Amino acid sequence: MTSPTDSTPPGGVLRPHAEQQYADELAGLAEHDDRPRPPGWRLSPWAVTTYLMGGELPDGTRITPKYIGPRRLMEVAVATLATDRALLLLGVPGTAKTWVSEHLAAAVSGDSTLLVQGTAGTSEEAVRYGWNYARLLAEGPSERALVESPLMRAMRTGAVARVEELTRMPGDVQDTLITILSEKTLPVPELGTEVQARKGFTVIATANDRDRGVNELSSALRRRFNTVVLPLPATVEEEVEIVSRRVAQIGRALELPETPAGLEEIRRVVTVFRELRGGLTDDGRTRLKSPSGTLSTAEAISVVTNGLALAAHFGDGVLRAADVAGGIVGAVVQDPVSDRVVWQEYLETVVRERPGWQDFYRACREVS
Amino acid sequence: MTPAPPRPAASAPAAPGPSAAGRARVEVFGIRHHGPGSARALRRALEEYKPDAVLIEGPPEADDLVSLAADPGMVPPVALLAYSPGRTPSPDGGEGAGRQAAFWPFAEFSPEWQALRHALDAGVPVRFCDLPAAHQLVRQHDPGAPPEGDGPQPPAGRPPEQGEAHGIRMDPLGWLAKTAGYDDAERWWDDVVEHRRDGPSPFPAIAEAMTELRARLAELPEPERGPDLLPPGYLRREEQREAYMRRTLRRALKEGYERVAVVCGAWHVPALLEQVPAARDERTLRGLPKTKVAMTWVPWTHGRLAGASGYGAGVRSPGWYHHLFTSGDRPVERWLTEAARMLREEDLHVSSAHVIEAVRLAEALAALRGRPLAGLDEVTEAVRAVLCEGNDLPVELIRRRMTVGERLGSVPERTPMVPLQRDLQAEQRRLRLKPSAIDREYDFDLRKPLDLDRSRLLHRLRLLDVEWGVPQEAQGRSKGTFRESWTLLWRPEFDVALIEASAWGTTVLEAAAARAEAAAARAASLSELTSLAERCLLADLGDALPAVMRALADRAAVDSDVAHLMAALPALVRALRYGDVRGTPTGPLRTVVDGLVVRVCVNLPPAVTGLDDDASREMLGRIDAVHGALSLLGDDGHTDRWLRTLRGLADRDGDRAVHGLLEGRLVRLLLDAGRLDDAPVRMARAVSAGTAPDRAAAWVEGFLAGGGLLLVHDDDLLRLLDGWIAGLPGEAFTAVLPLLRRTFGGYAAAERRAIGERVRRLGGAATAAPRGDRDSENDGVDAGRAAAAAATVLRILGWEAPA
């Protein structure tokens, strides 16, 4: 059974899957990979780590870094999957949990599409299996009337299944995973059969422990996961690197007119986000109030992308303070009353005094 | 066991001896200080080599102490301590002179320790062959002289941070690691040497590698060798050390030993094997400055080895190394099981299934990283991801308890000690206080003789700068004067402090008393003396007290600054009270206090004239403190004299009037003491229209400072204040508002609300007599129903026999 996603994406796809976008890198890695591969894996654990952290192949192919951060975290994640344990990626919003899980799945099984999205309305059928009711009524219970969930398909093919936002699922649906993870089988009592997972099957779940409206994982389920906590970027440099890299990628995908993403402007956005998030200016001199929003790196990326689009279509083609100001204010001021106060305070006490930030200050004043 | 004998690659015919040493063989074992793998390999190599003499890198003055290592009472981690004995204490109490001591720490997993134990078990003579401590200690006198240097085992004299930075730069293992493609030398060494459990001896290979490295280093042009990056004189010091090692080796051979094993840092191996004419070494060593040095063993801790501060040895994870060395097999499994047990003790649920998964993850990680065996990094990652479920707090707990692992060594009875140390040991046994490397809380009830003695001992030690116990003041006070809370934590450097303090006396009591007397003689200020007196009382130093008191009385008599006198009084009064609890004779103290009170009362009136705002505020604090102290003292004569003085100040008028803040406060104090019947009149006068608003506000602040309850309960006062504020003209009100805010801001929220409510009632029913108000409230009480409850309460209080 071959996965349809192995082929190159049809033209015009807004967001190709990881295995499509980086098909070259994956192929190159597979070619040079002479280390043992765990059963069911497309690459060896070393190659998977290289795919995530970046590197260079003997033939000169450059592997772009997918994750910018501590290498040890990715090593733990890959080692977890190699011991056929389930992996839980934990972190505040915007710490690249989904991003990492997609690329891990793409590198390990060459398929990142076996995905269950957790929401408050996710049902047990979405995790286990459902029925094609027309067929069920016409033919009675049979294999053909069964509608497989992505998890079930992953078990059959020995692939990595992804569960996004695990904590948003209702608790009883979460616990459906317990049998799958500990017994590695999924019984289908209606047919008197079961699906036994093939080698290579495992689950990557993402969850965030900070948001409102989440359901705590039961300790029984928690025990079945190895947990990797993804931190916020440690330094400004790291975060600027992440933002500019992603912005460039997105810009290419959206076919925005070529605009030099001013590193200065990106640094400014990142600085504002970091300072407000941490409640302290970068020089450590001034305490700040933090707004209610999370101000994640992901949001910084969208602010910059947004600014680029503005600059390309309506501005003079160069990313300027005015282009990002609107986005920043939108990201910071989530609650119209309290966040506005926080923002005004920040603007007047920090931004205004900072040398070289005058244009930014004026631009922000205009939009807020 | 592998039959492979150690290759004689690292051996060489003895350098000097003409003929007798022809058969003599020398084997040099290059180790890494505090490396468990080195230790294990060394132990095996020694067992096979069967030397008839063992030379170890360390101070030769310790040769006489070696036999102690075989004593069952000797439990590592311990350290050899070199210090300059018999120094007379400098007049300032010895602080300024700087510590002249150096340590050579040994843990169970130190190769040196293993070599020592092996030699003692085999009955073979052991010698230390490094440059004598006598030369190393002397350097610190002379700032121009080169500091000593030894990468992984820096003696105490050198600031550790400098030692580390330069040690790394000079680190030969770093070079090797880089060549092997590792970014971390420690890890490389771990992989190549420490984590190997069996297999052929690594020493020949190490010796070869070091020879190669040293040759390369010698070829490099000067700037790249970077002598400018090294501490000045480092190279010369190295040369001297190696020369001394060679000399010791030569002597051992001359004495006729035929199988000599030398255990030293890997870096020195080639130097020892080198053929150097004895005359050259003698030249190198000629005329080195010397100092008198005494040596002993002292207990050490793993925390010290971890090198977080002080005389660390730069081992990041002594607990892990200890585990690696002592656990027979399956170190990863055992470590993780141990971690799981520890987490369970902390009520964190961790199952065996967790441990299994953690082991698998650690091994997978090690394989992924291409390491032969899961190291501390891998195990810690596994603990974090599996056992702790991504939570960092328990990981930190494991790091503290296991990776570093607080372990305090001990030394046997017959270790040479200064009398002071012996006395302390005897006291510790008598009082059942055991030194421990983990801090522990003690709660002493001073009414019990044992606890009282413990408290005295700790106080005496504090006078000697041995801060073994740190009093938890806040808790102690609140529990009453007969309770004391202490946190006890023994640190290895206390032994040094004790040795230094031994110049003061042979017992803790004697030394502390002598120290206190000396401190009294050189005390610079009155408050210093009073706090010293307090400490003497706490430590029950009856011998020192007269001297301290005499100094105190002398100082008080000539000190004309009333501020000093006032600052001194509270501590003395407190000391008197403590004396009561502790049964200390306080006669002389009493005399001093009496004198002080009189002096304060006489000197106060002139001192409060013409004070500005800030000075008044300071004076306010002092007056409050003295007032509090005198209430504590409870001596009617003194209280009367004090209140009369205050009354005199409060009565001043016109130009001589004291600052508004002070006057307000004085009136309040007198009112509280019942010495004033015209308080409302005074207040009305103070806040009346004729007074400048800022003075009036200051008066109110002084008057109301510290408690708003008075206002809640004294309606007349409140009405006065209310009337004054209501009557202020608009401008004046704006001017005093900040001052009022400051006063009222100091009250508790509940007090402010209560005051606000009273004021509203004043305004609403100003004509209705408050008394009537209160009466009507009383009318609401049903006496019949309350009687039963009241009777019970009275019975509980023991005021009334059951009806």
Interface residues (C-beta under 8 A of the other chain):
Chain A: P45 W46 T49 R72 E75 V76 V78 A79 T80 A82 T83 R85 L88 L90 S219 R222 R223 F225 N226 T227 V228 V229
Chain B: H349 S351 A353 H354 E357 R360 L361 A364 L365 A367 L368 R369 D377 E381 R384 A385 V386 E389 G390 D392
